[in-house]
Every structure is written in C-alpha cells, then in structure tokens.
C-alpha cells in the first residue's frame, strides 16, 4: 500500500494518477461499521476493475474545530489504523494533516482538489461523512457530482444502537469490554514497549511487565483485567492479569501517573525493551486502595484465578490462540 501524507495544499506529485474507488472517513477504531465501508469499497472497485484507495485524516478534526472537547487519544493511533487498512488490500492511502488551513478549504475546493484531481471515479463513505469549511459538504453533495458515482453506506447497528467510535470509547471508559469488543469486531489492543517499573510486584509474588503505550491510545477504565499479550515477533499468546491505574495502595492518586502493568501466568523471562501487544478480554474489578499489602495480595490471587478461568473459556486449550 502506498501511503501519501498530505499537508494542505496538496502538491501535484501527490495526486493518484490512475482511476480509483475511494473511501473517505476518519476511521478511528476500524470497527464493524468501518468494515462495512471497506467491504463496499472492495466490491465497487472490483466491479469496475479499479484500484482501491482511502482518504483519512490526522489528527482528529476536533483538535482544530472544537478545542474544548478535542480528541487526542485514539482506539487506533495512525500507525495501527494504517496497518489495518493495508490488511484490506488497499492500494493507496492518503493521510491528510487536519490543520487550520485544511479546515478552511471550501467544500467546492475539496471536491476539485482532493477528489477529482485524484482520479476518483467511485466515492464510498458513511451516511454521516461531511467535508469542507463548516462541514458544508456531505454525501448528498457528492451524490450530485456528474464525474463520480457515490455510494452511501448506511449505519450499522447492534440491538438498535448505532456502532460508533464514540460508543466504543464510552464502553472502554466504563469497563464494558464485552460491548467494546463486540462493536470493534476484534479484541481491543494496545501496543507498547516493556519498560522499567518500580519492581514492587516481584517482591510480593506478582512480577509485572510495565507497558509503555507506543501511541496515544484510549486507556480502559482504571481497574483489573483479564488480558493476553504477544511478545515481540513470537506467535505465541500469553495469558495474564493487567492493572490500569495509579496503584492507590502505594501512591497518592492525585499525584501518580496512570500505568499499565501486566502479570503473565507462569512466566519468568526478562522482557525489558520488548515490543508487545496487550489484548483486553474481561474487566474484573475497579482499582481500589487496600489497607496494607496482605489484603492486596489476597485479592490479587483471587483476580488471577478469575482471569485464568475466563481466559480458559476464551482460549480453550489452544495456547497459540488467534486473537
């Protein structure tokens, strides 16, 4: 997949030179609703033997358009998003830097400079896609173009509720992994690097890997989770318990930084510096402050047993479970 990073104004050498079917959207999370857009893109492209293209944006438009409610963390930071887009067999992906200058582009100029000059002959996007200054352009605007065929992808629902990035983010913040993973269509994941931590866990029988996220991920609700983790280039998936939070038994919650710590079952290797992927399966309980180490350790044993049971249901006997 050819990735074309564009800072407005787009340059002559950045235009796609062959006819394409193109999907438009921010696509954070690459959830089931987005999958419907991509499946439609593939179908439309194959019908006319066109190359497949995607146009997306970075950062989220709210950074420019709504600073008071700006979104600076993501279900799929840009690198993850590009990885998933590539898995769909896309030929071109245009990533537009959503800046103040780009936000000022009129809907007419967006059509002229970013659609027609990119040889787009088939447009595919969700029903709520808007573009141009003040969001004046929409899918009805595009459906009136003589030069392009426009396909509007309707909303996808689960139990009469629209699948959306906003709802998935809310579910993660509430610890509702069942809903988040169902709407994503895969287990939520956070990529990162194992870094040095306080090393307190090993002194109480629960050595942990301190995972520093590699991007601006949405962190799940503070608490304890049943997780699995992939280490480096290994295909094997390890099972464990993760804590997301500030460890209030040891730290002042108002001063401490939120961290991700993962205790893998029956695992004793040194993995500092390894790149890992943490897959989030089940929320076990909120993070709480204990009256000393003994009640904390007692609860950690209970968490471990509960996680082992839940993960055994998820994995069965397959230790190399395909997430």
Secondary structure, DSSP 8 states (H G I E B T S, - for coil): -EEEEE-SS--GGGS--S-EEEEES--TT--HHHHHHHHHHHHHHHHTT-EEEEEEEES-THHHH-GGG----BSS-HHHHHHHHHHTT-SEEEEEE--HHHHT--HHHHIIIIIGGGTEEEEEEETT-EESGGG-EEHHHHHT-SS-EEEEE---EETTEE--HHHHHHHHHTT-HHHHHHHHTS--EEEEEEE-----GGGGT---EEEEESS-B----SEEEEEEEEETT---EEEEEEEEE--TTTS-TTTS--EEEEEETT-----TT-EEEEEEEEEEEE----SSHHHHHHHHHHHHHHHHHHHHHHHTT-TT---
